[in-house]
């Protein structure tokens, strides 16, 4: 029981650390190199998602103009990703609470 609780706590810490770790990674890492986009490789055109990783990285670094330049869909996608992320973290915490409440009864 105690070991399971510790492992769930560490997993929650990892979930919460991911955005902060993404903020520590310089955006230049995503700007160098070649594209791994299959659509761009096959047709030579940008797909609707091209530049999204760089755009989200720029949002994390508070450079909104460059984020919009890389992919203007970031204005919709980033808030949606944040909402889904917070839902998942909340669901994870609720499962912990429900298990704890169920064990005490």
Biopython code that builds the backbone (N, CA, C, O; Angstrom):
import numpy as np
from Bio.PDB.StructureBuilder import StructureBuilder

atoms = [
    (1, "UNK", "N", (0.838, -1.197, 0.000)),
    (1, "UNK", "CA", (0.000, 0.000, 0.000)),
    (1, "UNK", "C", (0.878, 1.254, 0.000)),
    (1, "UNK", "O", (0.674, 2.162, -0.806)),
    (2, "UNK", "N", (1.848, 1.297, 0.903)),
    (2, "UNK", "CA", (2.712, 2.475, 0.992)),
    (2, "UNK", "C", (3.574, 2.619, -0.257)),
    (2, "UNK", "O", (3.807, 3.728, -0.740)),
    (3, "UNK", "N", (4.042, 1.493, -0.772)),
    (3, "UNK", "CA", (4.869, 1.522, -1.979)),
    (3, "UNK", "C", (4.050, 2.018, -3.175)),
    (3, "UNK", "O", (4.545, 2.795, -3.991)),
    (4, "UNK", "N", (2.796, 1.567, -3.273)),
    (4, "UNK", "CA", (1.931, 2.014, -4.364)),
    (4, "UNK", "C", (1.667, 3.510, -4.260)),
    (4, "UNK", "O", (1.653, 4.216, -5.269)),
    (5, "UNK", "N", (1.462, 3.982, -3.064)),
    (5, "UNK", "CA", (1.209, 5.412, -2.861)),
    (5, "UNK", "C", (2.439, 6.244, -3.249)),
    (5, "UNK", "O", (2.305, 7.303, -3.862)),
    (6, "UNK", "N", (3.623, 5.768, -2.895)),
    (6, "UNK", "CA", (4.851, 6.460, -3.254)),
    (6, "UNK", "C", (5.037, 6.476, -4.770)),
    (6, "UNK", "O", (5.419, 7.499, -5.337)),
    (7, "UNK", "N", (4.772, 5.358, -5.421)),
    (7, "UNK", "CA", (4.939, 5.306, -6.873)),
    (7, "UNK", "C", (3.932, 6.225, -7.563)),
    (7, "UNK", "O", (4.268, 6.853, -8.567)),
    (8, "UNK", "N", (2.718, 6.315, -7.052)),
    (8, "UNK", "CA", (1.727, 7.234, -7.632)),
    (8, "UNK", "C", (2.143, 8.679, -7.412)),
    (8, "UNK", "O", (1.933, 9.521, -8.286)),
    (9, "UNK", "N", (2.723, 8.978, -6.269)),
    (9, "UNK", "CA", (3.195, 10.335, -5.997)),
    (9, "UNK", "C", (4.327, 10.709, -6.952)),
    (9, "UNK", "O", (4.348, 11.815, -7.491)),
    (10, "UNK", "N", (5.257, 9.795, -7.158)),
    (10, "UNK", "CA", (6.371, 10.057, -8.076)),
    (10, "UNK", "C", (5.875, 10.210, -9.514)),
    (10, "UNK", "O", (6.394, 11.034, -10.267)),
    (11, "UNK", "N", (4.882, 9.425, -9.891)),
    (11, "UNK", "CA", (4.306, 9.554, -11.224)),
    (11, "UNK", "C", (3.611, 10.903, -11.381)),
    (11, "UNK", "O", (3.708, 11.520, -12.442)),
    (12, "UNK", "N", (2.925, 11.366, -10.368)),
    (12, "UNK", "CA", (2.291, 12.682, -10.404)),
    (12, "UNK", "C", (3.344, 13.781, -10.522)),
    (12, "UNK", "O", (3.165, 14.734, -11.280)),
    (13, "UNK", "N", (4.431, 13.652, -9.784)),
    (13, "UNK", "CA", (5.525, 14.635, -9.890)),
    (13, "UNK", "C", (6.091, 14.663, -11.305)),
    (13, "UNK", "O", (6.410, 15.731, -11.828)),
    (14, "UNK", "N", (6.214, 13.503, -11.917)),
    (14, "UNK", "CA", (6.700, 13.439, -13.295)),
    (14, "UNK", "C", (5.727, 14.127, -14.243)),
    (14, "UNK", "O", (6.146, 14.883, -15.119)),
    (15, "UNK", "N", (4.439, 13.873, -14.077)),
    (15, "UNK", "CA", (3.412, 14.525, -14.898)),
    (15, "UNK", "C", (3.517, 16.039, -14.777)),
    (15, "UNK", "O", (3.416, 16.754, -15.774)),
    (16, "UNK", "N", (3.716, 16.524, -13.571)),
    (16, "UNK", "CA", (3.767, 17.965, -13.352)),
    (16, "UNK", "C", (5.088, 18.572, -13.810)),
    (16, "UNK", "O", (5.147, 19.768, -14.096)),
    (17, "UNK", "N", (6.138, 17.777, -13.884)),
    (17, "UNK", "CA", (7.454, 18.284, -14.277)),
    (17, "UNK", "C", (7.613, 18.412, -15.793)),
    (17, "UNK", "O", (8.455, 19.180, -16.259)),
    (18, "UNK", "N", (6.831, 17.684, -16.552)),
    (18, "UNK", "CA", (6.992, 17.666, -18.009)),
    (18, "UNK", "C", (6.907, 19.061, -18.632)),
    (18, "UNK", "O", (7.781, 19.401, -19.429)),
    (19, "UNK", "N", (5.905, 19.889, -18.317)),
    (19, "UNK", "CA", (5.886, 21.232, -18.926)),
    (19, "UNK", "C", (7.104, 22.077, -18.546)),
    (19, "UNK", "O", (7.615, 22.839, -19.367)),
    (20, "UNK", "N", (7.560, 21.942, -17.317)),
    (20, "UNK", "CA", (8.726, 22.718, -16.888)),
    (20, "UNK", "C", (9.988, 22.238, -17.587)),
    (20, "UNK", "O", (10.861, 23.045, -17.908)),
    (21, "UNK", "N", (10.094, 20.951, -17.824)),
    (21, "UNK", "CA", (11.237, 20.437, -18.567)),
    (21, "UNK", "C", (11.208, 20.929, -20.010)),
    (21, "UNK", "O", (12.251, 21.223, -20.595)),
    (22, "UNK", "N", (10.001, 21.016, -20.582)),
    (22, "UNK", "CA", (9.871, 21.525, -21.949)),
    (22, "UNK", "C", (10.289, 22.985, -22.030)),
    (22, "UNK", "O", (10.799, 23.432, -23.057)),
    (23, "UNK", "N", (10.073, 23.732, -20.946)),
    (23, "UNK", "CA", (10.489, 25.139, -20.918)),
    (23, "UNK", "C", (12.011, 25.273, -20.851)),
    (23, "UNK", "O", (12.568, 26.268, -21.315)),
    (24, "UNK", "N", (12.673, 24.286, -20.282)),
    (24, "UNK", "CA", (14.130, 24.338, -20.156)),
    (24, "UNK", "C", (14.848, 24.033, -21.467)),
    (24, "UNK", "O", (15.993, 24.442, -21.661)),
    (25, "UNK", "N", (14.179, 23.319, -22.362)),
    (25, "UNK", "CA", (14.800, 22.952, -23.635)),
    (25, "UNK", "C", (14.787, 24.173, -24.559)),
    (25, "UNK", "O", (13.723, 24.732, -24.821)),
    (26, "UNK", "N", (15.938, 24.586, -25.047)),
    (26, "UNK", "CA", (15.954, 25.741, -25.959)),
    (26, "UNK", "C", (15.223, 25.431, -27.260)),
    (26, "UNK", "O", (15.312, 24.318, -27.779)),
    (27, "UNK", "N", (14.512, 26.405, -27.777)),
    (27, "UNK", "CA", (13.755, 26.226, -29.015)),
    (27, "UNK", "C", (14.674, 25.951, -30.195)),
    (27, "UNK", "O", (14.255, 25.326, -31.168)),
    (28, "UNK", "N", (15.899, 26.399, -30.127)),
    (28, "UNK", "CA", (16.848, 26.197, -31.229)),
    (28, "UNK", "C", (17.034, 24.710, -31.542)),
    (28, "UNK", "O", (17.340, 24.353, -32.679)),
    (29, "UNK", "N", (16.856, 23.856, -30.563)),
    (29, "UNK", "CA", (16.989, 22.416, -30.802)),
    (29, "UNK", "C", (15.946, 21.948, -31.815)),
    (29, "UNK", "O", (16.229, 21.091, -32.653)),
    (30, "UNK", "N", (14.742, 22.513, -31.736)),
    (30, "UNK", "CA", (13.674, 22.106, -32.652)),
    (30, "UNK", "C", (13.789, 22.786, -34.016)),
    (30, "UNK", "O", (13.177, 22.334, -34.983)),
    (31, "UNK", "N", (14.558, 23.853, -34.101)),
    (31, "UNK", "CA", (14.677, 24.599, -35.352)),
    (31, "UNK", "C", (15.761, 24.056, -36.264)),
    (31, "UNK", "O", (15.767, 24.361, -37.457)),
    (32, "UNK", "N", (16.664, 23.269, -35.741)),
    (32, "UNK", "CA", (17.746, 22.724, -36.550)),
    (32, "UNK", "C", (17.381, 21.334, -37.043)),
    (32, "UNK", "O", (16.496, 20.676, -36.495)),
    (33, "UNK", "N", (18.061, 20.907, -38.063)),
    (33, "UNK", "CA", (17.827, 19.564, -38.585)),
    (33, "UNK", "C", (16.778, 19.547, -39.678)),
    (33, "UNK", "O", (16.254, 20.586, -40.079)),
    (34, "UNK", "N", (16.487, 18.365, -40.143)),
    (34, "UNK", "CA", (15.537, 18.212, -41.236)),
    (34, "UNK", "C", (14.158, 17.840, -40.682)),
    (34, "UNK", "O", (14.028, 17.436, -39.526)),
    (35, "UNK", "N", (13.154, 17.980, -41.510)),
    (35, "UNK", "CA", (11.785, 17.677, -41.114)),
    (35, "UNK", "C", (11.548, 16.171, -41.129)),
    (35, "UNK", "O", (12.004, 15.476, -42.037)),
    (36, "UNK", "N", (10.845, 15.676, -40.140)),
    (36, "UNK", "CA", (10.486, 14.262, -40.102)),
    (36, "UNK", "C", (9.025, 14.056, -40.510)),
    (36, "UNK", "O", (8.472, 12.967, -40.355)),
    (37, "UNK", "N", (8.419, 15.104, -41.027)),
    (37, "UNK", "CA", (7.018, 15.051, -41.445)),
    (37, "UNK", "C", (6.879, 14.171, -42.688)),
    (37, "UNK", "O", (7.496, 14.447, -43.717)),
    (38, "UNK", "N", (6.086, 13.137, -42.597)),
    (38, "UNK", "CA", (5.872, 12.225, -43.715)),
    (38, "UNK", "C", (5.173, 12.934, -44.877)),
    (38, "UNK", "O", (5.527, 12.723, -46.037)),
    (39, "UNK", "N", (4.189, 13.767, -44.568)),
    (39, "UNK", "CA", (3.454, 14.501, -45.596)),
    (39, "UNK", "C", (4.387, 15.419, -46.379)),
    (39, "UNK", "O", (4.341, 15.475, -47.608)),
    (40, "UNK", "N", (5.232, 16.134, -45.646)),
    (40, "UNK", "CA", (6.172, 17.053, -46.307)),
    (40, "UNK", "C", (7.200, 16.270, -47.129)),
    (40, "UNK", "O", (7.606, 16.710, -48.205)),
    (41, "UNK", "N", (7.611, 15.123, -46.623)),
    (41, "UNK", "CA", (8.563, 14.297, -47.349)),
    (41, "UNK", "C", (7.996, 13.736, -48.642)),
    (41, "UNK", "O", (8.709, 13.619, -49.639)),
    (42, "UNK", "N", (6.718, 13.388, -48.627)),
    (42, "UNK", "CA", (6.094, 12.789, -49.812)),
    (42, "UNK", "C", (5.666, 13.832, -50.841)),
    (42, "UNK", "O", (5.861, 13.641, -52.041)),
    (43, "UNK", "N", (5.085, 14.929, -50.372)),
    (43, "UNK", "CA", (4.489, 15.893, -51.294)),
    (43, "UNK", "C", (5.246, 17.217, -51.388)),
    (43, "UNK", "O", (4.963, 18.024, -52.273)),
    (44, "UNK", "N", (6.191, 17.448, -50.500)),
    (44, "UNK", "CA", (6.955, 18.683, -50.525)),
    (44, "UNK", "C", (6.182, 19.899, -50.027)),
    (44, "UNK", "O", (6.623, 21.033, -50.213)),
    (45, "UNK", "N", (5.039, 19.671, -49.399)),
    (45, "UNK", "CA", (4.204, 20.748, -48.873)),
    (45, "UNK", "C", (4.109, 20.640, -47.363)),
    (45, "UNK", "O", (4.211, 19.548, -46.802)),
    (46, "UNK", "N", (3.913, 21.771, -46.707)),
    (46, "UNK", "CA", (3.714, 21.745, -45.257)),
    (46, "UNK", "C", (2.335, 21.186, -44.932)),
    (46, "UNK", "O", (1.345, 21.551, -45.567)),
    (47, "UNK", "N", (2.273, 20.309, -43.953)),
    (47, "UNK", "CA", (0.984, 19.795, -43.498)),
    (47, "UNK", "C", (0.418, 20.772, -42.452)),
    (47, "UNK", "O", (1.143, 21.660, -42.005)),
    (48, "UNK", "N", (-0.836, 20.633, -42.058)),
    (48, "UNK", "CA", (-1.403, 21.555, -41.063)),
    (48, "UNK", "C", (-0.680, 21.546, -39.716)),
    (48, "UNK", "O", (-0.773, 22.507, -38.952)),
    (49, "UNK", "N", (0.030, 20.476, -39.430)),
    (49, "UNK", "CA", (0.729, 20.390, -38.150)),
    (49, "UNK", "C", (2.192, 20.796, -38.202)),
    (49, "UNK", "O", (2.857, 20.857, -37.169)),
    (50, "UNK", "N", (2.697, 21.073, -39.395)),
    (50, "UNK", "CA", (4.104, 21.448, -39.516)),
    (50, "UNK", "C", (4.397, 22.717, -38.715)),
    (50, "UNK", "O", (3.685, 23.714, -38.839)),
    (51, "UNK", "N", (5.418, 22.675, -37.917)),
    (51, "UNK", "CA", (5.818, 23.810, -37.100)),
    (51, "UNK", "C", (5.154, 23.858, -35.739)),
    (51, "UNK", "O", (5.433, 24.763, -34.953)),
    (52, "UNK", "N", (4.277, 22.901, -35.440)),
    (52, "UNK", "CA", (3.547, 22.952, -34.171)),
    (52, "UNK", "C", (4.470, 22.738, -32.973)),
    (52, "UNK", "O", (4.300, 23.401, -31.950)),
    (53, "UNK", "N", (5.433, 21.837, -33.072)),
    (53, "UNK", "CA", (6.354, 21.621, -31.950)),
    (53, "UNK", "C", (7.148, 22.889, -31.665)),
    (53, "UNK", "O", (7.305, 23.289, -30.511)),
    (54, "UNK", "N", (7.646, 23.516, -32.725)),
    (54, "UNK", "CA", (8.376, 24.771, -32.550)),
    (54, "UNK", "C", (7.464, 25.861, -32.004)),
    (54, "UNK", "O", (7.884, 26.655, -31.162)),
    (55, "UNK", "N", (6.226, 25.906, -32.472)),
    (55, "UNK", "CA", (5.282, 26.922, -32.005)),
    (55, "UNK", "C", (4.974, 26.741, -30.519)),
    (55, "UNK", "O", (4.954, 27.713, -29.764)),
    (56, "UNK", "N", (4.736, 25.510, -30.104)),
    (56, "UNK", "CA", (4.447, 25.256, -28.686)),
    (56, "UNK", "C", (5.670, 25.564, -27.836)),
    (56, "UNK", "O", (5.548, 26.101, -26.735)),
    (57, "UNK", "N", (6.840, 25.228, -28.343)),
    (57, "UNK", "CA", (8.053, 25.575, -27.616)),
    (57, "UNK", "C", (8.177, 27.087, -27.457)),
    (57, "UNK", "O", (8.571, 27.572, -26.396)),
    (58, "UNK", "N", (7.844, 27.830, -28.507)),
    (58, "UNK", "CA", (7.898, 29.303, -28.430)),
    (58, "UNK", "C", (6.865, 29.848, -27.451)),
    (58, "UNK", "O", (7.136, 30.831, -26.762)),
    (59, "UNK", "N", (5.702, 29.240, -27.377)),
    (59, "UNK", "CA", (4.696, 29.672, -26.393)),
    (59, "UNK", "C", (5.231, 29.459, -24.989)),
    (59, "UNK", "O", (5.075, 30.325, -24.127)),
    (60, "UNK", "N", (5.859, 28.320, -24.749)),
    (60, "UNK", "CA", (6.435, 28.057, -23.424)),
    (60, "UNK", "C", (7.517, 29.068, -23.069)),
    (60, "UNK", "O", (7.761, 29.337, -21.893)),
    (61, "UNK", "N", (8.159, 29.625, -24.083)),
    (61, "UNK", "CA", (9.181, 30.640, -23.842)),
    (61, "UNK", "C", (8.627, 32.056, -23.970)),
    (61, "UNK", "O", (9.392, 33.020, -24.008)),
    (62, "UNK", "N", (7.305, 32.189, -24.037)),
    (62, "UNK", "CA", (6.583, 33.470, -24.082)),
    (62, "UNK", "C", (6.933, 34.303, -25.315)),
    (62, "UNK", "O", (6.948, 35.532, -25.251)),
    (63, "UNK", "N", (7.210, 33.644, -26.420)),
    (63, "UNK", "CA", (7.478, 34.330, -27.683)),
    (63, "UNK", "C", (6.300, 34.049, -28.617)),
    (63, "UNK", "O", (6.393, 33.218, -29.521)),
    (64, "UNK", "N", (5.197, 34.751, -28.384)),
    (64, "UNK", "CA", (3.942, 34.455, -29.057)),
    (64, "UNK", "C", (3.959, 34.822, -30.540)),
    (64, "UNK", "O", (3.316, 34.153, -31.348)),
    (65, "UNK", "N", (4.670, 35.851, -30.895)),
    (65, "UNK", "CA", (4.730, 36.252, -32.308)),
    (65, "UNK", "C", (5.409, 35.166, -33.145)),
    (65, "UNK", "O", (4.909, 34.797, -34.208)),
    (66, "UNK", "N", (6.533, 34.660, -32.673)),
    (66, "UNK", "CA", (7.207, 33.573, -33.396)),
    (66, "UNK", "C", (6.374, 32.300, -33.385)),
    (66, "UNK", "O", (6.365, 31.556, -34.365)),
    (67, "UNK", "N", (5.677, 32.047, -32.287)),
    (67, "UNK", "CA", (4.814, 30.865, -32.214)),
    (67, "UNK", "C", (3.742, 30.933, -33.293)),
    (67, "UNK", "O", (3.480, 29.944, -33.978)),
    (68, "UNK", "N", (3.130, 32.089, -33.442)),
    (68, "UNK", "CA", (2.102, 32.273, -34.468)),
    (68, "UNK", "C", (2.713, 32.177, -35.867)),
    (68, "UNK", "O", (2.063, 31.696, -36.795)),
    (69, "UNK", "N", (3.945, 32.627, -36.021)),
    (69, "UNK", "CA", (4.632, 32.544, -37.311)),
    (69, "UNK", "C", (4.873, 31.076, -37.701)),
    (69, "UNK", "O", (4.682, 30.707, -38.859)),
    (70, "UNK", "N", (5.285, 30.250, -36.750)),
    (70, "UNK", "CA", (5.577, 28.849, -37.059)),
    (70, "UNK", "C", (4.313, 28.087, -37.432)),
    (70, "UNK", "O", (4.320, 27.294, -38.373)),
    (71, "UNK", "N", (3.229, 28.323, -36.698)),
    (71, "UNK", "CA", (1.963, 27.665, -37.016)),
    (71, "UNK", "C", (0.850, 28.452, -36.341)),
    (71, "UNK", "O", (0.756, 28.485, -35.114)),
    (72, "UNK", "N", (0.010, 29.082, -37.149)),
    (72, "UNK", "CA", (-1.026, 29.929, -36.566)),
    (72, "UNK", "C", (-2.111, 29.137, -35.837)),
    (72, "UNK", "O", (-2.919, 29.727, -35.119)),
    (73, "UNK", "N", (-2.146, 27.830, -36.004)),
    (73, "UNK", "CA", (-3.099, 26.996, -35.268)),
    (73, "UNK", "C", (-2.734, 26.865, -33.796)),
    (73, "UNK", "O", (-3.517, 26.341, -33.003)),
    (74, "UNK", "N", (-1.556, 27.337, -33.430)),
    (74, "UNK", "CA", (-1.133, 27.228, -32.036)),
    (74, "UNK", "C", (-2.080, 28.000, -31.112)),
    (74, "UNK", "O", (-2.203, 27.668, -29.933)),
    (75, "UNK", "N", (-2.740, 29.015, -31.637)),
    (75, "UNK", "CA", (-3.693, 29.789, -30.842)),
    (75, "UNK", "C", (-4.875, 28.932, -30.399)),
    (75, "UNK", "O", (-5.498, 29.228, -29.380)),
    (76, "UNK", "N", (-5.189, 27.889, -31.136)),
    (76, "UNK", "CA", (-6.252, 26.970, -30.776)),
    (76, "UNK", "C", (-5.705, 25.713, -30.106)),
    (76, "UNK", "O", (-6.260, 25.237, -29.115)),
    (77, "UNK", "N", (-4.625, 25.186, -30.648)),
    (77, "UNK", "CA", (-4.097, 23.903, -30.190)),
    (77, "UNK", "C", (-3.488, 23.989, -28.792)),
    (77, "UNK", "O", (-3.716, 23.100, -27.971)),
    (78, "UNK", "N", (-2.726, 25.030, -28.506)),
    (78, "UNK", "CA", (-2.066, 25.107, -27.201)),
    (78, "UNK", "C", (-3.061, 25.166, -26.040)),
    (78, "UNK", "O", (-2.904, 24.411, -25.080)),
    (79, "UNK", "N", (-4.083, 26.034, -26.089)),
    (79, "UNK", "CA", (-5.064, 26.011, -24.987)),
    (79, "UNK", "C", (-5.791, 24.666, -24.871)),
    (79, "UNK", "O", (-6.106, 24.218, -23.769)),
    (80, "UNK", "N", (-6.052, 24.032, -26.013)),
    (80, "UNK", "CA", (-6.702, 22.728, -25.987)),
    (80, "UNK", "C", (-5.797, 21.684, -25.339)),
    (80, "UNK", "O", (-6.256, 20.875, -24.533)),
    (81, "UNK", "N", (-4.525, 21.701, -25.685)),
    (81, "UNK", "CA", (-3.574, 20.779, -25.056)),
    (81, "UNK", "C", (-3.468, 21.026, -23.551)),
    (81, "UNK", "O", (-3.387, 20.077, -22.770)),
    (82, "UNK", "N", (-3.468, 22.282, -23.149)),
    (82, "UNK", "CA", (-3.421, 22.603, -21.719)),
    (82, "UNK", "C", (-4.657, 22.082, -21.000)),
    (82, "UNK", "O", (-4.561, 21.546, -19.896)),
    (83, "UNK", "N", (-5.811, 22.240, -21.625)),
    (83, "UNK", "CA", (-7.060, 21.758, -21.034)),
    (83, "UNK", "C", (-7.034, 20.238, -20.873)),
    (83, "UNK", "O", (-7.387, 19.716, -19.816)),
    (84, "UNK", "N", (-6.618, 19.531, -21.921)),
    (84, "UNK", "CA", (-6.545, 18.070, -21.862)),
    (84, "UNK", "C", (-5.530, 17.629, -20.816)),
    (84, "UNK", "O", (-5.776, 16.687, -20.062)),
    (85, "UNK", "N", (-4.394, 18.307, -20.774)),
    (85, "UNK", "CA", (-3.356, 17.988, -19.791)),
    (85, "UNK", "C", (-3.894, 18.140, -18.371)),
    (85, "UNK", "O", (-3.701, 17.258, -17.535)),
    (86, "UNK", "N", (-4.564, 19.251, -18.099)),
    (86, "UNK", "CA", (-5.093, 19.492, -16.752)),
    (86, "UNK", "C", (-6.195, 18.491, -16.412)),
    (86, "UNK", "O", (-6.316, 18.080, -15.257)),
    (87, "UNK", "N", (-6.996, 18.095, -17.391)),
    (87, "UNK", "CA", (-8.001, 17.064, -17.159)),
    (87, "UNK", "C", (-7.350, 15.750, -16.765)),
    (87, "UNK", "O", (-7.817, 15.073, -15.848)),
    (88, "UNK", "N", (-6.281, 15.387, -17.448)),
    (88, "UNK", "CA", (-5.595, 14.134, -17.148)),
    (88, "UNK", "C", (-4.964, 14.160, -15.760)),
    (88, "UNK", "O", (-5.040, 13.177, -15.022)),
    (89, "UNK", "N", (-4.349, 15.271, -15.408)),
    (89, "UNK", "CA", (-3.757, 15.389, -14.074)),
    (89, "UNK", "C", (-4.854, 15.330, -13.012)),
    (89, "UNK", "O", (-4.692, 14.659, -11.993)),
    (90, "UNK", "N", (-5.963, 16.025, -13.241)),
    (90, "UNK", "CA", (-7.076, 16.005, -12.283)),
    (90, "UNK", "C", (-7.663, 14.598, -12.157)),
    (90, "UNK", "O", (-7.980, 14.157, -11.052)),
    (91, "UNK", "N", (-7.808, 13.897, -13.272)),
    (91, "UNK", "CA", (-8.324, 12.525, -13.235)),
    (91, "UNK", "C", (-7.364, 11.619, -12.474)),
    (91, "UNK", "O", (-7.796, 10.754, -11.713)),
    (92, "UNK", "N", (-6.081, 11.812, -12.674)),
    (92, "UNK", "CA", (-5.083, 11.028, -11.945)),
    (92, "UNK", "C", (-5.212, 11.269, -10.443)),
    (92, "UNK", "O", (-5.167, 10.330, -9.649)),
    (93, "UNK", "N", (-5.373, 12.535, -10.061)),
    (93, "UNK", "CA", (-5.517, 12.867, -8.637)),
    (93, "UNK", "C", (-6.829, 12.335, -8.071)),
    (93, "UNK", "O", (-6.863, 11.881, -6.927)),
    (94, "UNK", "N", (-7.903, 12.381, -8.845)),
    (94, "UNK", "CA", (-9.187, 11.848, -8.376)),
    (94, "UNK", "C", (-9.111, 10.356, -8.162)),
    (94, "UNK", "O", (-9.666, 9.848, -7.188)),
    (95, "UNK", "N", (-8.440, 9.639, -9.042)),
    (95, "UNK", "CA", (-8.290, 8.193, -8.861)),
    (95, "UNK", "C", (-7.564, 7.912, -7.554)),
    (95, "UNK", "O", (-7.919, 6.976, -6.837)),
    (96, "UNK", "N", (-6.570, 8.697, -7.243)),
    (96, "UNK", "CA", (-5.842, 8.532, -5.976)),
    (96, "UNK", "C", (-6.783, 8.787, -4.806)),
    (96, "UNK", "O", (-6.782, 8.034, -3.832)),
    (97, "UNK", "N", (-7.587, 9.846, -4.898)),
    (97, "UNK", "CA", (-8.517, 10.179, -3.823)),
    (97, "UNK", "C", (-9.572, 9.096, -3.675)),
    (97, "UNK", "O", (-9.900, 8.701, -2.555)),
    (98, "UNK", "N", (-10.107, 8.609, -4.790)),
    (98, "UNK", "CA", (-11.128, 7.575, -4.730)),
    (98, "UNK", "C", (-10.574, 6.303, -4.124)),
    (98, "UNK", "O", (-11.243, 5.667, -3.310)),
    (99, "UNK", "N", (-9.379, 5.922, -4.500)),
    (99, "UNK", "CA", (-8.780, 4.714, -3.934)),
    (99, "UNK", "C", (-8.563, 4.884, -2.441)),
    (99, "UNK", "O", (-8.819, 3.963, -1.665)),
    (100, "UNK", "N", (-8.094, 6.054, -2.035)),
    (100, "UNK", "CA", (-7.854, 6.308, -0.623)),
    (100, "UNK", "C", (-9.162, 6.279, 0.150)),
    (100, "UNK", "O", (-9.227, 5.685, 1.227)),
    (101, "UNK", "N", (-10.209, 6.910, -0.380)),
    (101, "UNK", "CA", (-11.513, 6.920, 0.288)),
    (101, "UNK", "C", (-12.086, 5.513, 0.362)),
    (101, "UNK", "O", (-12.665, 5.129, 1.378)),
    (102, "UNK", "N", (-11.929, 4.750, -0.700)),
    (102, "UNK", "CA", (-12.448, 3.387, -0.720)),
    (102, "UNK", "C", (-11.736, 2.475, 0.254)),
    (102, "UNK", "O", (-12.357, 1.574, 0.818)),
    (103, "UNK", "N", (-10.462, 2.683, 0.464)),
    (103, "UNK", "CA", (-9.682, 1.851, 1.385)),
    (103, "UNK", "C", (-10.035, 2.135, 2.824)),
    (103, "UNK", "O", (-9.962, 1.240, 3.666)),
    (104, "UNK", "N", (-10.421, 3.381, 3.127)),
    (104, "UNK", "CA", (-10.721, 3.735, 4.496)),
    (104, "UNK", "C", (-12.075, 3.211, 4.939)),
    (104, "UNK", "O", (-12.277, 2.995, 6.134)),
    (105, "UNK", "N", (-13.009, 2.998, 4.021)),
    (105, "UNK", "CA", (-14.362, 2.569, 4.372)),
    (105, "UNK", "C", (-14.375, 1.154, 4.887)),
    (105, "UNK", "O", (-15.436, 0.631, 5.230)),
]
sb = StructureBuilder()
sb.init_structure("model")
sb.init_model(0)
sb.init_chain("A")
sb.init_seg("    ")
for serial, (resi, resn, name, xyz) in enumerate(atoms, 1):
    if name == "N":
        sb.init_residue(resn, " ", resi, " ")
    sb.init_atom(name, np.array(xyz, "f"), 0.0, 1.0, " ", f" {name:<3s}", serial, name[0])
structure = sb.get_structure()
